[in-house]
Amino acid sequence: MKIIKWPKWYIALSVLFVVAFFIYNHESPSTVRNKKFQQDILVSLNGLLIDKYIDFENHEYKTCMIKQNIGTLTVLLNFDQSGLFNYLQVGDSVFKIRGDSLVIVKRGNDKKQFYLKY
């Protein structure tokens, strides 16, 4: 078997291209949080919380299942720092208007407001 010996300039150029590719395609954590916040602002919620769990098989996402008239919606609250996920309990009614960060949670006669903040 013949061993191929690559020129040093070829190896250096290859490493440079690989590093440039990763730098160009890297997204900072704040950019990822901002994109997720913009997506979550566009969601409208009006339903009942039927399940809440941390999905250990999927990057430990804080996952909420909300049953609405049109079906079941899965909401991921990993970046939220308002305490909404910790407060929610199965059976709570959850309301949110599209385009607003205000989430209203009704539990029995209690009503609590949370503003999504990432």
Steps between C-alpha positions, in 0.01 A plus 500: 500500500633839400477788748404834349707790624306827468689827457507724809331789318211272403445394862522860624253619235258219586511585870446868419190420292356277772553766770353772275195280432430447871552867586268611219222254596523545879203663672551659837271386783338844513409473131341159557302633800384802298378281212311270740343801673382641165344161416327468838358854480310397185329207677143538623398289800150431627476160660553256781839370613477121466866409558823661619838331508871534437580303185826326589520332159483836319767728654305525830244742354237634737195377313133592548209336316201733467167372369320760291187490283710436189715225654790453737786750494849423630672802655871495587593736784872434525615861467221662704617657826166627630431189711201396289609137460556455874161653583291301251307194617299251300142628477592870481337715232758688293426810290728705275419745221700477177766772490507558876738357761234494775391151606203469736464183707169422672491240776160473666414853612863619485639689204872565454679694225844425357697695240718278286860612529788318342 
